[in-house]
Amino acid sequence: MHVGGRILMAAMALAGIVLAGPARAVEAGASDWVRNDQGGVRLISAVSAVGDASDLQMGLEFHLKPGWKIYWRSPGDAGFPPSIDWKGSDNLAEAVMSWPAPHRFSVSGMETMGYKDNVVLPLVIRLNDAGQAVSLRASVDYLTCDVLCVPQHADLALDLPASPTEATAHAHLISRFLAQVPSNGALQGLTLVSSRATETGSLKVVVTADPPMSNPDLFIERADQLQFAKPKVRLQMGGRRVVFEATPVPNTGEGDLFDKPLTLTVVDGARGMEVVADVAQAEPGSRFSKTFAMLGIALLGGFILNLMPCVLPVLSIKVLGLIGHAGAARATIRTGFLASAAGIVASFLILAVAAVSVRAAGSAVGWGIQFQQPLFLVAMVVVITLFSANLFGFFEIGLPRWAGAVGGSGNRQGLVGHFASGAFATLLATPCSAPFLGTAVGFALARGAPEIFAIFIALGLGMALPYLAIAAWPQLAQRLPRPGRWMIGLRFVLGAVLLATAGWLLVVLSAEAGLRAGAIIGGLMLVILAVLSARHRLSGIARVVAVVLVSLAAVVVSNTGTPRPAAGIPADLKGVWKPFDRETLARSVADGKVVFVDVTADWCITCQVNKAAVVYRGKVAQSLTAPDVVALEADWTRPDEAITAYLASFGRYGIPFNAVYGPGAPDGIALPELLTEDAVMEALAKARKPS
C-alpha cells in the first residue's frame, strides 16, 4: 500500500478513536444494559466516582417497549414490583429505593399501578467506608406485562472508583424522576384536609391544591393489604379542592376501615403528595339520612318482588286464600292476612340473621345463595310436593285446635297456615332480583348489622304490602265468588303449577348435585305422591314411609356430586359462550373486543326470563355471534368466590347481573336486572366506541 493510503487509514482510525471518546463518556457511571423482548434494564449513577461521599445517588433505569409496563411498590390487583438482591456487592451498607408517582391502568375492572415507556427508580447507596471504592452487584427480578405477563431477571454490575468525582450524563435523568417521588405535599401546594369513613362504608379523602389540580388520582395502601377500587373523583372550586371516594374490596385486609392508618398517595401530573393518615369514623347524621333513603328503595323493591316470576308459584296459595275468605267476617279476613304478612316479615328477619352470621364468620353472602345448597333444594322440593299433594286432595294438613280456632270457621287454614304461606312465599322469592332490590340489598350487605336488619325488614314490609292492603280493606276479599264445586278444578290446576315448580327445583338440584341425585329425589317424590294418594288404605304406613324416604334423600344428596348437565342454550349460540374469568375478560378488552358478561344460575328464574326474552333472541342474539364480540358466562349455580367478588366490585350481591365491556367502556357498563333489547344494544354500541 502506498504512503498516501497508509496516512488516510491512520487518519480514519484516529477519527474513530476521537468519535468513540464522547460515546464512552456518556456511558460513564452506568452498567451494561440487560435486554429482552420487552425492553431493558441497567444501573446508572449521578456521579462518576465516589470522591469523599458516604451516600451516592443512583437509579435503576428501565426502557420498555410500547405497550409493556412494570409495577409500582403496590401493584394493585395483579403483578409484583421490582426487587433487588445486592449479594456480592462490596462497601455497600444499605440501598434505599424511591418510587416515582405511578400511573393507573384500568382494564375490565382490574386496577393495577405502575410505569410504561422509560422510568428510573431512584436509589440512595450508603457506603460502609466513605470515600472508598464501591462495587455493586444487583440481582434484579421484575415483571413485565402487556396482554401477557413475563417474569424477568437481570444481573447488573457497576463499579465506582475512589477518585475525585463529577456529574455524569445520567444525573439530570435521575433528578427528573426524583422530582416525581411524592413528598409531604408542602412544596407542591397540596394539603390533606381529611380522611374519613362514609356512611356507605367507603373512604372519603379531601385534598386542597394551589395551584389547582386538573387530573388527580389517589392510591391507597395499608399494611394488611386492604385493597380499594378505583376512586371516584370530584373537582370543586375549580380544582382547588378535590374529593376522592374509594370503596374497599371485599375479603381483603382485616378489621374495619378505620382500624389501621393508611398511606395516601395523591398524584396530579408531575406533582404528588404522600402522607400517612388515620381514618375518622363516619358522621352519624349523613349515615342515617342515607339509610333512611335506602329504606324507601327497599320498600319499593320488596313490593315489586310480588310481580317477579319466582313468586308466581305461590299464586295458588294466594288465590285459594282469597277465595277461602269470600263471605267471611272482616275480622277473620284481617287476621288471616296480617298473619301472612307476619310470615313474610319474619322470614326476612331470619334472612337478615343469616346474613349477619355468615358475614361474622368471614364468608361471602348474597341474595338467594341458599339455592346453592343441595340440602335446601331437597327441603324445598319436599315442601312443594306436599303442598301440591294437598291441593290434589291426597291429604289435609292438620293443625292444632288452637290454630283452627284463631282462624274461625270461615278460615280453615288457621293463623299458623297463613303465617306459613307468607314464609313460603318469601323462600320462593329469594332466587329473583327485582328492580331496586339489588340496590337495597347491596347497600345493606356492605354495612353493619343495624343496616342489614333495617333494610331486610323494609323489604319484608314491601313484599307484604298486598296482604296489608287486604287486611286494611277486607271488603276486597268479601266480594270474591264463594267457594263451590268449581274450586276442585282450580285446586287441581294450581296443584299442577306447584308440581311444575318442584320439577324446576329438581333441575336445579341436578345441576348442583348431579343427574343421579336429581333423578333419585324425583323418584322418591313420586313414591310419596303415590303413597299419599292411597292414604285410605296405608294412612299409618304413609307417614312412616315419607319420613324414611325424605331422610334417605338428604343422605343421597349430601354424598353425591356428578358433573353439571349442559345448560339449555340455543344451538346457534352454544359455541359462543365461554367460561368467565377475569384474565379472559382483560385480554379480550385489550384486544379491542366487546365483551358481554352474564352472571347467571340455574336457580335464578329472572336470569332465565332475561335469556328467553332478550339474550337468546332478536338483535342481541345476533350481536353475540359477531366476530368482535366475546360472550362470557359466569355460572353462580354453585358457590364461587371469584364470581362473588366480581359482583361485589359493582356493589351487587345478587343476580341476574350483566355487564358490557369494550374500548369505549373498559370499566364495564352494568345493565339493569330486567333486561331489554334496547338497553343491551345501547350498551354494546357504547362499548364499541373508543373512549
C-alpha positions as CSV (number, residue, x, y, z in Angstrom):
1,M,0.0,0.0,0.0
2,H,1.4,3.4,-0.9
3,V,2.2,6.1,1.7
4,G,-0.9,8.2,1.0
5,G,-3.2,5.2,1.6
6,R,-1.5,4.5,4.9
7,I,-1.8,8.1,6.1
8,L,-5.5,8.0,5.2
9,M,-6.0,4.8,7.1
10,A,-4.3,6.2,10.2
11,A,-6.4,9.4,10.0
12,M,-9.6,7.3,9.9
13,A,-8.5,5.2,12.9
14,L,-7.7,8.4,14.8
15,A,-11.0,9.9,13.9
16,G,-12.8,6.7,15.2
17,I,-11.0,7.0,18.5
18,V,-11.9,10.6,18.8
19,L,-15.5,9.9,18.0
20,A,-15.7,7.0,20.3
21,G,-14.4,9.1,23.2
22,P,-17.7,11.1,23.8
23,A,-19.8,7.9,23.5
24,R,-17.8,6.2,26.2
25,A,-18.2,9.4,28.4
26,V,-21.9,9.3,28.0
27,E,-22.0,5.7,29.4
28,A,-19.7,6.5,32.3
29,G,-21.4,5.7,35.6
30,A,-23.7,3.0,34.0
31,S,-23.8,-0.7,33.9
32,D,-24.3,-2.6,30.7
33,W,-27.9,-3.0,29.5
34,V,-29.6,-6.3,30.1
35,R,-32.1,-6.5,27.2
36,N,-35.0,-8.8,26.4
37,D,-38.0,-8.8,24.1
38,Q,-39.9,-6.4,26.3
39,G,-37.2,-3.9,26.9
40,G,-34.0,-3.4,29.0
41,V,-32.7,-2.5,32.5
42,R,-29.5,-1.1,33.8
43,L,-27.9,0.7,36.8
44,I,-27.0,4.3,36.4
45,S,-25.1,6.7,38.7
46,A,-25.3,10.5,39.1
47,V,-21.6,10.6,39.7
48,S,-18.6,9.1,38.0
49,A,-16.6,8.3,41.2
50,V,-17.1,8.1,45.0
51,G,-15.0,11.2,45.9
52,D,-15.3,11.7,49.7
53,A,-19.1,10.9,49.8
54,S,-20.8,8.5,52.2
55,D,-24.0,8.4,50.1
56,L,-24.3,8.1,46.3
57,Q,-27.3,8.9,44.2
58,M,-28.1,6.2,41.6
59,G,-31.0,4.7,39.8
60,L,-32.5,1.6,38.3
61,E,-33.4,2.6,34.7
62,F,-36.0,0.7,32.7
63,H,-36.5,1.1,29.0
64,L,-39.8,-0.6,28.0
65,K,-41.1,-1.3,24.5
66,P,-44.5,0.1,23.6
67,G,-47.4,-1.5,25.5
68,W,-45.3,-3.1,28.2
69,K,-45.3,-2.0,31.8
70,I,-43.7,-2.7,35.2
71,Y,-45.3,-2.3,38.6
72,W,-45.3,0.2,41.5
73,R,-44.5,-0.9,45.1
74,S,-48.2,-1.6,45.5
75,P,-49.1,-3.3,42.2
76,G,-52.9,-3.5,42.7
77,D,-55.0,-6.4,41.6
78,A,-52.1,-8.3,39.9
79,G,-48.3,-8.2,39.4
80,F,-45.3,-7.6,41.7
81,P,-42.8,-4.7,42.0
82,P,-39.2,-4.8,41.0
83,S,-36.9,-6.2,43.7
84,I,-33.0,-6.1,44.1
85,D,-30.7,-8.5,45.8
86,W,-27.3,-6.8,46.5
87,K,-25.5,-10.0,47.4
88,G,-21.9,-9.9,46.2
89,S,-21.5,-6.1,46.5
90,D,-18.5,-4.5,48.2
91,N,-18.5,-1.5,50.5
92,L,-22.4,-1.4,50.5
93,A,-24.1,-0.7,53.8
94,E,-27.7,-0.1,52.5
95,A,-29.6,0.7,49.4
96,V,-32.9,2.6,49.6
97,M,-35.2,2.7,46.6
98,S,-37.7,5.5,46.0
99,W,-40.9,5.2,43.9
100,P,-41.9,8.0,41.4
101,A,-45.7,8.7,41.2
102,P,-47.3,5.7,39.4
103,H,-49.9,5.6,36.7
104,R,-53.2,3.7,37.0
105,F,-54.1,1.0,34.5
106,S,-57.8,0.1,34.5
107,V,-58.7,-2.9,32.4
108,S,-62.0,-4.8,32.8
109,G,-62.5,-3.9,36.4
110,M,-58.9,-4.8,37.4
111,E,-56.8,-1.9,38.8
112,T,-53.0,-2.0,38.6
113,M,-50.4,0.6,39.2
114,G,-47.0,1.0,37.5
115,Y,-45.0,2.6,34.8
116,K,-44.7,2.4,31.0
117,D,-42.1,3.6,28.4
118,N,-39.0,4.8,30.3
119,V,-38.7,5.1,34.1
120,V,-35.9,5.4,36.7
121,L,-36.4,4.2,40.2
122,P,-34.0,6.4,42.3
123,L,-31.6,4.7,44.6
124,V,-29.6,6.0,47.6
125,I,-26.5,3.9,48.0
126,R,-25.0,4.2,51.6
127,L,-21.4,3.1,51.9
128,N,-19.7,1.3,54.8
129,D,-16.5,3.3,54.2
130,A,-16.9,6.9,53.0
131,G,-14.6,7.9,50.2
132,Q,-13.7,4.3,49.3
133,A,-14.4,2.5,46.0
134,V,-17.8,0.7,45.7
135,S,-18.5,-2.4,43.8
136,L,-22.2,-3.0,43.2
137,R,-23.7,-6.4,42.1
138,A,-27.5,-6.2,41.7
139,S,-29.7,-9.2,41.0
140,V,-33.0,-7.7,39.8
141,D,-36.3,-9.5,39.5
142,Y,-39.3,-7.8,37.9
143,L,-42.5,-8.5,35.9
144,T,-43.3,-7.0,32.5
145,C,-46.9,-7.1,31.4
146,D,-48.9,-6.3,28.3
147,V,-51.7,-8.7,27.4
148,L,-49.5,-11.4,28.8
149,C,-47.0,-11.1,31.7
150,V,-43.4,-12.2,31.5
151,P,-41.2,-12.5,34.6
152,Q,-37.7,-11.1,34.0
153,H,-34.3,-11.4,35.7
154,A,-31.2,-9.3,35.2
155,D,-27.7,-9.4,36.9
156,L,-26.1,-5.9,36.8
157,A,-22.7,-4.7,37.8
158,L,-21.4,-1.2,38.4
159,D,-18.1,-0.1,39.9
160,L,-17.2,3.4,41.0
161,P,-13.5,4.2,41.9
162,A,-12.3,6.1,44.9
163,S,-11.2,9.2,43.0
164,P,-12.4,12.8,42.5
165,T,-16.0,12.8,41.3
166,E,-18.0,14.7,38.7
167,A,-21.6,14.5,37.5
168,T,-22.4,12.0,34.8
169,A,-24.8,12.4,31.9
170,H,-27.3,10.4,33.9
171,A,-27.5,13.0,36.8
172,H,-30.3,15.0,35.1
173,L,-32.4,11.9,34.3
174,I,-32.1,10.7,37.9
175,S,-33.0,14.1,39.2
176,R,-36.1,14.3,36.9
177,F,-37.5,11.1,38.4
178,L,-36.5,12.1,41.9
179,A,-38.7,15.2,41.5
180,Q,-41.6,12.8,40.7
181,V,-41.3,11.0,44.0
182,P,-44.3,12.2,46.1
183,S,-43.3,14.2,49.2
184,N,-45.4,15.6,52.1
185,G,-47.1,18.0,49.6
186,A,-45.9,21.3,51.0
187,L,-43.7,22.3,48.1
188,Q,-46.3,21.1,45.6
189,G,-49.1,23.1,47.2
190,L,-51.1,20.0,48.2
191,T,-52.7,19.6,51.7
192,L,-54.7,16.7,53.2
193,V,-57.8,18.1,54.7
194,S,-59.5,14.9,56.0
195,S,-59.7,11.2,55.5
196,R,-63.0,9.7,56.8
197,A,-65.2,6.6,56.5
198,T,-68.5,7.4,54.9
199,E,-72.0,6.3,55.8
200,T,-71.8,3.8,52.9
201,G,-68.6,2.2,54.2
202,S,-66.2,3.7,51.7
203,L,-63.3,6.1,52.2
204,K,-63.6,9.8,51.6
205,V,-60.4,11.8,51.2
206,V,-60.4,15.6,50.8
207,V,-57.4,17.5,49.5
208,T,-56.8,21.2,48.7
209,A,-54.4,22.3,46.0
210,D,-52.7,25.6,45.0
211,P,-52.3,25.7,42.0
212,P,-55.5,23.7,41.2
213,M,-55.4,20.1,40.2
214,S,-56.7,19.0,36.8
215,N,-56.4,15.2,36.5
216,P,-55.8,13.9,40.0
217,D,-55.7,10.3,41.3
218,L,-55.4,8.7,44.7
219,F,-53.5,5.5,45.5
220,I,-54.3,3.9,48.9
221,E,-52.1,1.4,50.8
222,R,-52.5,-0.4,54.1
223,A,-50.2,-2.8,56.0
224,D,-52.7,-5.7,55.9
225,Q,-53.1,-5.4,52.1
226,L,-56.6,-3.9,52.2
227,Q,-57.4,-3.1,48.6
228,F,-59.6,-0.3,47.2
229,A,-61.5,0.1,44.0
230,K,-60.7,2.9,41.6
231,P,-61.7,6.1,43.5
232,K,-64.4,8.4,42.2
233,V,-63.0,12.0,41.9
234,R,-64.9,15.3,42.3
235,L,-63.2,18.6,41.5
236,Q,-64.6,21.5,43.4
237,M,-63.7,25.2,43.5
238,G,-62.1,24.9,40.0
239,G,-59.8,22.1,41.1
240,R,-58.6,23.8,44.3
241,R,-60.5,21.3,46.4
242,V,-60.7,17.6,45.4
243,V,-62.8,14.9,47.0
244,F,-61.9,11.3,46.4
245,E,-64.2,8.4,47.4
246,A,-62.9,4.8,47.2
247,T,-64.7,1.6,48.2
248,P,-62.7,-1.2,49.9
249,V,-62.5,-4.5,48.0
250,P,-64.4,-7.3,49.9
251,N,-62.4,-10.1,51.5
252,T,-59.2,-8.1,51.6
253,G,-57.5,-6.7,54.7
254,E,-58.6,-7.3,58.3
255,G,-60.9,-5.4,60.5
256,D,-62.7,-2.1,59.9
257,L,-61.7,0.7,57.6
258,F,-60.6,2.9,60.5
259,D,-58.7,0.3,62.4
260,K,-55.2,1.0,60.9
261,P,-53.5,4.0,59.3
262,L,-53.4,4.4,55.5
263,T,-50.7,5.6,53.2
264,L,-52.3,8.0,50.8
265,T,-50.5,9.0,47.6
266,V,-52.2,11.8,45.6
267,V,-50.9,12.3,42.1
268,D,-51.6,15.1,39.6
269,G,-49.4,15.0,36.6
270,A,-45.8,15.6,37.7
271,R,-46.5,16.5,41.3
272,G,-47.6,14.3,44.1
273,M,-48.1,14.1,47.9
274,E,-47.7,11.1,50.2
275,V,-49.0,11.1,53.7
276,V,-49.8,8.6,56.4
277,A,-53.2,9.3,57.8
278,D,-55.7,7.8,60.3
279,V,-59.3,7.3,59.2
280,A,-62.0,9.0,61.1
281,Q,-65.4,7.3,61.6
282,A,-68.4,8.4,59.6
283,E,-70.6,11.3,60.7
284,P,-73.8,9.7,62.1
285,G,-76.2,12.3,60.6
286,S,-75.2,11.5,57.0
287,R,-75.3,7.8,57.7
288,F,-78.8,7.9,59.0
289,S,-80.0,10.0,56.1
290,K,-78.6,7.6,53.5
291,T,-80.1,4.6,55.4
292,F,-83.4,6.4,55.5
293,A,-83.4,6.9,51.7
294,M,-82.5,3.2,51.2
295,L,-85.4,2.1,53.3
296,G,-87.8,3.7,50.8
297,I,-85.9,1.9,47.9
298,A,-86.1,-1.4,49.9
299,L,-89.8,-0.9,50.5
300,L,-90.4,-0.4,46.7
301,G,-88.2,-3.3,45.8
302,G,-90.0,-5.7,48.1
303,F,-93.3,-4.7,46.7
304,I,-92.1,-5.3,43.1
305,L,-90.9,-8.7,44.2
306,N,-94.5,-9.8,44.2
307,L,-94.6,-9.4,40.4
308,M,-91.5,-11.4,39.7
309,P,-91.7,-14.9,38.2
310,C,-90.2,-16.6,41.3
311,V,-93.3,-15.6,43.4
312,L,-95.8,-16.8,40.8
313,P,-95.9,-20.4,42.0
314,V,-97.2,-19.1,45.3
315,L,-100.2,-17.7,43.4
316,S,-102.0,-20.9,44.1
317,I,-101.8,-20.3,47.9
318,K,-102.7,-16.7,47.5
319,V,-105.7,-17.3,45.2
320,L,-107.1,-20.1,47.4
321,G,-106.6,-18.0,50.5
322,L,-108.5,-15.1,48.9
323,I,-111.4,-17.4,47.8
324,G,-111.5,-19.1,51.2
325,H,-112.1,-15.7,52.7
326,A,-115.1,-14.9,50.5
327,G,-118.1,-14.2,52.7
328,A,-116.1,-14.5,55.9
329,A,-116.2,-11.9,58.7
330,R,-114.0,-8.8,58.2
331,A,-112.1,-9.6,61.4
332,T,-111.4,-13.1,60.2
333,I,-110.1,-11.8,56.9
334,R,-108.0,-9.1,58.6
335,T,-106.4,-11.6,61.0
336,G,-105.6,-14.1,58.3
337,F,-103.8,-11.6,56.0
338,L,-102.0,-10.0,58.9
339,A,-100.7,-13.5,59.7
340,S,-99.4,-13.9,56.1
341,A,-97.7,-10.5,56.3
342,A,-96.1,-11.5,59.6
343,G,-94.8,-14.7,58.0
344,I,-93.2,-12.7,55.2
345,V,-91.6,-10.1,57.6
346,A,-90.4,-12.9,60.0
347,S,-88.8,-14.8,57.1
348,F,-86.9,-11.6,56.0
349,L,-85.8,-11.2,59.6
350,I,-84.4,-14.8,59.5
351,L,-82.6,-14.0,56.3
352,A,-81.1,-10.9,58.0
353,V,-79.9,-13.0,60.9
354,A,-78.3,-15.5,58.5
355,A,-76.6,-12.7,56.5
356,V,-75.2,-11.2,59.7
357,S,-74.0,-14.6,60.9
358,V,-72.4,-15.5,57.6
359,R,-70.6,-12.1,57.4
360,A,-69.4,-12.5,61.0
361,A,-67.9,-15.9,60.1
362,G,-65.9,-14.2,57.3
363,S,-67.8,-15.7,54.4
364,A,-69.3,-14.1,51.4
365,V,-73.1,-13.5,51.5
366,G,-75.5,-12.8,48.7
367,W,-79.2,-12.7,47.8
368,G,-80.5,-16.2,47.1
369,I,-77.3,-18.1,47.9
370,Q,-79.3,-20.7,49.9
371,F,-80.3,-22.1,46.5
372,Q,-76.6,-23.0,46.1
373,Q,-77.1,-25.6,48.8
374,P,-78.4,-29.1,47.7
375,L,-80.0,-29.9,51.1
376,F,-82.0,-26.7,51.0
377,L,-83.2,-27.6,47.5
378,V,-84.2,-31.1,48.7
379,A,-86.3,-29.5,51.5
380,M,-88.0,-27.1,49.1
381,V,-88.8,-30.0,46.7
382,V,-90.4,-31.9,49.6
383,V,-92.4,-29.0,50.9
384,I,-93.7,-28.0,47.4
385,T,-94.5,-31.6,46.6
386,L,-96.5,-31.9,49.8
387,F,-98.3,-28.6,49.1
388,S,-99.3,-29.9,45.6
389,A,-100.5,-33.2,47.1
390,N,-102.6,-31.2,49.5
391,L,-104.2,-29.2,46.6
392,F,-104.8,-32.5,44.7
393,G,-106.8,-33.7,47.8
394,F,-104.4,-36.5,48.7
395,F,-104.3,-35.3,52.3
396,E,-105.2,-32.4,54.5
397,I,-102.7,-30.6,56.6
398,G,-104.0,-31.0,60.1
399,L,-103.5,-28.1,62.5
400,P,-103.8,-27.9,66.3
401,R,-107.2,-26.9,67.6
402,W,-106.0,-23.6,68.8
403,A,-104.7,-22.8,65.3
404,G,-108.1,-23.5,63.7
405,A,-109.8,-21.6,66.4
406,V,-107.8,-18.5,65.7
407,G,-108.9,-18.7,62.1
408,G,-112.5,-19.2,62.7
409,S,-115.0,-21.3,60.7
410,G,-114.5,-19.2,57.6
411,N,-110.8,-19.6,57.7
412,R,-109.9,-23.3,57.6
413,Q,-106.2,-22.6,57.2
414,G,-105.9,-21.0,60.6
415,L,-103.4,-18.4,61.7
416,V,-100.5,-20.8,61.5
417,G,-101.4,-21.8,58.0
418,H,-101.5,-18.2,56.8
419,F,-98.2,-17.4,58.6
420,A,-96.6,-20.5,56.9
421,S,-97.9,-19.4,53.4
422,G,-96.2,-16.0,53.9
423,A,-92.9,-17.6,54.9
424,F,-93.2,-20.0,51.9
425,A,-93.7,-17.1,49.5
426,T,-90.5,-15.4,50.8
427,L,-88.5,-18.6,50.4
428,L,-89.5,-18.9,46.7
429,A,-88.9,-15.2,46.1
430,T,-85.2,-15.2,47.0
431,P,-83.9,-16.5,43.7
432,C,-85.4,-13.5,42.0
433,S,-83.9,-10.0,41.9
434,A,-86.4,-7.3,41.3
435,P,-85.7,-3.7,40.3
436,F,-84.4,-1.7,43.3
437,L,-83.9,-4.9,45.2
438,G,-80.2,-5.2,44.2
439,T,-79.5,-1.6,45.2
440,A,-81.1,-2.1,48.7
441,V,-79.5,-5.5,49.4
442,G,-76.1,-4.3,48.2
443,F,-76.3,-1.3,50.5
444,A,-77.3,-3.5,53.4
445,L,-74.7,-6.2,52.9
446,A,-71.9,-3.6,52.6
447,R,-72.8,-2.1,56.0
448,G,-73.2,-3.3,59.5
449,A,-75.8,-5.4,61.3
450,P,-78.2,-2.4,62.0
451,E,-78.5,-1.6,58.3
452,I,-78.9,-5.2,57.3
453,F,-81.8,-5.7,59.7
454,A,-83.4,-2.3,58.8
455,I,-83.2,-3.0,55.0
456,F,-84.4,-6.6,55.2
457,I,-87.4,-5.5,57.4
458,A,-88.3,-2.9,54.8
459,L,-88.0,-5.5,52.1
460,G,-90.4,-7.7,54.0
461,L,-92.9,-4.9,54.6
462,G,-92.7,-4.1,50.9
463,M,-93.5,-7.6,49.8
464,A,-96.2,-7.8,52.5
465,L,-98.0,-4.6,51.2
466,P,-100.7,-6.6,49.2
467,Y,-101.5,-8.6,52.3
468,L,-101.6,-5.5,54.4
469,A,-103.8,-3.7,51.9
470,I,-106.4,-6.5,52.1
471,A,-106.1,-6.5,55.9
472,A,-106.9,-2.8,55.8
473,W,-109.8,-3.2,53.3
474,P,-111.2,-6.7,53.9
475,Q,-114.2,-6.0,51.8
476,L,-111.9,-6.7,48.8
477,A,-111.8,-10.4,49.7
478,Q,-115.5,-10.5,50.7
479,R,-116.6,-9.6,47.1
480,L,-114.9,-12.7,45.6
481,P,-117.1,-15.7,44.4
482,R,-117.9,-18.1,47.3
483,P,-116.2,-21.5,47.4
484,G,-118.0,-24.3,45.5
485,R,-117.5,-27.4,43.3
486,W,-115.7,-25.2,40.8
487,M,-112.8,-25.0,43.2
488,I,-112.0,-28.7,42.7
489,G,-110.8,-28.0,39.1
490,L,-109.0,-24.8,40.3
491,R,-107.2,-26.7,43.0
492,F,-106.0,-29.3,40.5
493,V,-104.7,-26.6,38.1
494,L,-102.9,-24.8,40.9
495,G,-101.5,-28.0,42.3
496,A,-100.1,-28.8,38.8
497,V,-98.4,-25.3,38.9
498,L,-96.7,-26.2,42.2
499,L,-95.7,-29.6,40.9
500,A,-94.1,-27.9,37.9
501,T,-92.2,-25.7,40.4
502,A,-90.9,-28.8,42.2
503,G,-89.8,-30.1,38.8
504,W,-87.8,-26.9,38.2
505,L,-86.1,-27.3,41.6
506,L,-85.2,-30.8,40.7
507,V,-83.5,-29.5,37.5
508,V,-81.5,-27.0,39.7
509,L,-80.7,-29.8,42.1
510,S,-79.4,-31.9,39.2
511,A,-77.1,-29.1,38.2
512,E,-75.6,-28.8,41.6
513,A,-75.6,-32.4,42.9
514,G,-75.7,-34.4,39.7
515,L,-78.3,-36.0,37.5
516,R,-78.3,-39.1,39.6
517,A,-79.2,-37.2,42.7
518,G,-82.0,-35.3,40.9
519,A,-83.4,-38.5,39.5
520,I,-83.4,-40.2,42.9
521,I,-85.1,-37.3,44.6
522,G,-87.7,-37.0,41.8
523,G,-88.4,-40.7,42.0
524,L,-88.8,-40.6,45.8
525,M,-91.2,-37.7,45.5
526,L,-93.3,-39.7,43.0
527,V,-93.4,-42.5,45.5
528,I,-94.5,-40.1,48.3
529,L,-97.3,-38.9,46.0
530,A,-98.4,-42.4,45.2
531,V,-98.4,-43.4,48.9
532,L,-100.4,-40.3,49.9
533,S,-102.9,-41.0,47.2
534,A,-103.6,-44.4,48.7
535,R,-103.9,-42.9,52.3
536,H,-107.3,-44.5,52.9
537,R,-105.5,-47.9,53.0
538,L,-102.0,-47.0,54.1
539,S,-102.6,-43.9,56.2
540,G,-100.4,-45.1,59.1
541,I,-97.7,-46.5,56.9
542,A,-97.6,-43.5,54.6
543,R,-96.3,-41.1,57.2
544,V,-93.5,-43.5,58.2
545,V,-92.5,-44.2,54.6
546,A,-92.5,-40.4,53.8
547,V,-90.2,-39.7,56.7
548,V,-87.8,-42.5,55.8
549,L,-87.7,-41.6,52.1
550,V,-87.0,-37.9,52.8
551,S,-84.2,-38.8,55.2
552,L,-82.8,-41.1,52.6
553,A,-83.0,-38.3,50.0
554,A,-81.0,-36.0,52.3
555,V,-78.2,-38.6,52.7
556,V,-78.1,-39.3,48.9
557,V,-77.7,-35.6,48.1
558,S,-75.1,-34.8,50.7
559,N,-72.9,-37.7,49.4
560,T,-73.5,-37.2,45.6
561,G,-71.6,-35.0,43.2
562,T,-71.6,-35.6,39.5
563,P,-71.0,-33.2,36.6
564,R,-73.5,-30.4,35.9
565,P,-75.8,-31.0,32.9
566,A,-75.4,-28.7,29.9
567,A,-77.5,-25.5,30.1
568,G,-80.4,-25.1,27.7
569,I,-78.6,-22.7,25.3
570,P,-80.0,-22.4,21.7
571,A,-78.0,-24.4,19.2
572,D,-76.8,-21.3,17.3
573,L,-75.4,-19.8,20.5
574,K,-73.8,-22.8,22.1
575,G,-70.4,-22.2,20.6
576,V,-70.5,-18.5,21.5
577,W,-70.3,-18.7,25.3
578,K,-67.0,-19.1,27.1
579,P,-66.5,-19.6,30.9
580,F,-66.0,-16.3,32.7
581,D,-62.6,-15.4,34.2
582,R,-61.0,-12.0,34.7
583,E,-57.9,-12.8,32.6
584,T,-60.1,-13.7,29.6
585,L,-62.1,-10.5,30.2
586,A,-59.0,-8.3,30.4
587,R,-57.3,-9.9,27.4
588,S,-60.4,-9.6,25.3
589,V,-60.8,-5.9,26.1
590,A,-57.1,-5.3,25.5
591,D,-57.6,-6.8,22.0
592,G,-60.3,-4.3,21.2
593,K,-63.2,-6.8,21.7
594,V,-66.6,-6.1,23.1
595,V,-67.4,-8.4,26.0
596,F,-70.9,-9.4,27.3
597,V,-70.8,-10.9,30.8
598,D,-73.8,-12.9,32.0
599,V,-73.7,-13.8,35.7
600,T,-76.4,-16.5,36.0
601,A,-77.5,-19.6,37.9
602,D,-79.9,-22.4,37.2
603,W,-81.9,-21.4,40.3
604,C,-82.3,-17.8,39.2
605,I,-85.7,-17.6,37.4
606,T,-85.2,-13.9,36.5
607,C,-82.0,-14.9,34.7
608,Q,-83.8,-17.5,32.6
609,V,-86.5,-15.0,31.8
610,N,-83.9,-12.4,30.7
611,K,-82.3,-15.1,28.4
612,A,-85.5,-16.3,26.9
613,A,-86.9,-12.7,26.4
614,V,-83.8,-10.8,25.4
615,V,-80.4,-12.6,25.3
616,Y,-81.3,-15.6,23.2
617,R,-83.4,-13.9,20.6
618,G,-83.5,-11.0,18.1
619,K,-80.8,-8.4,17.7
620,V,-79.0,-9.3,21.0
621,A,-78.5,-13.0,19.9
622,Q,-77.3,-11.8,16.5
623,S,-74.9,-9.4,18.1
624,L,-73.4,-12.1,20.3
625,T,-72.3,-14.0,17.2
626,A,-70.4,-11.0,15.8
627,P,-66.6,-11.6,15.4
628,D,-65.7,-8.6,17.6
629,V,-68.0,-9.8,20.5
630,V,-67.0,-12.2,23.3
631,A,-69.7,-13.7,25.4
632,L,-68.7,-14.8,28.9
633,E,-71.0,-16.8,31.2
634,A,-70.3,-16.7,35.0
635,D,-72.2,-19.7,36.4
636,W,-73.2,-19.0,40.1
637,T,-75.3,-22.1,40.5
638,R,-72.7,-23.4,42.9
639,P,-70.8,-21.2,45.3
640,D,-67.9,-19.4,43.6
641,E,-65.7,-16.9,45.5
642,A,-64.4,-15.3,42.2
643,I,-67.9,-14.6,41.0
644,T,-69.0,-13.3,44.4
645,A,-66.0,-10.9,44.4
646,Y,-66.8,-9.8,40.8
647,L,-70.4,-9.0,41.8
648,A,-69.2,-7.1,44.9
649,S,-66.9,-5.0,42.7
650,F,-70.1,-3.5,41.2
651,G,-71.8,-3.3,44.6
652,R,-74.0,-6.2,43.7
653,Y,-74.8,-9.2,45.9
654,G,-77.5,-11.0,43.8
655,I,-78.3,-12.0,40.3
656,P,-79.2,-11.6,37.5
657,F,-76.3,-9.3,36.7
658,N,-75.0,-8.4,33.2
659,A,-72.2,-6.1,32.1
660,V,-70.7,-4.9,28.8
661,Y,-67.1,-4.0,28.2
662,G,-65.1,-2.7,25.3
663,P,-62.8,0.1,24.1
664,G,-65.4,2.6,25.0
665,A,-66.2,1.1,28.4
666,P,-63.0,-0.6,29.8
667,D,-64.5,-0.5,33.3
668,G,-67.8,-2.1,32.3
669,I,-71.4,-0.9,31.9
670,A,-73.7,-2.6,34.4
671,L,-77.1,-3.4,32.9
672,P,-80.4,-3.4,34.8
673,E,-81.8,-6.5,36.5
674,L,-84.6,-6.8,34.0
675,L,-83.0,-6.7,30.5
676,T,-84.5,-5.0,27.5
677,E,-83.2,-5.3,23.9
678,D,-82.7,-1.5,23.7
679,A,-80.7,-1.4,26.9
680,V,-78.3,-4.2,25.8
681,M,-77.9,-2.9,22.2
682,E,-77.2,0.6,23.5
683,A,-74.5,-0.7,25.9
684,L,-72.9,-2.7,23.1
685,A,-72.8,0.3,20.9
686,K,-71.3,2.5,23.6
687,A,-68.7,-0.1,24.4
688,R,-67.5,-0.3,20.8
689,K,-66.6,3.4,20.6
690,P,-63.1,4.2,21.9
691,S,-63.2,6.3,25.0
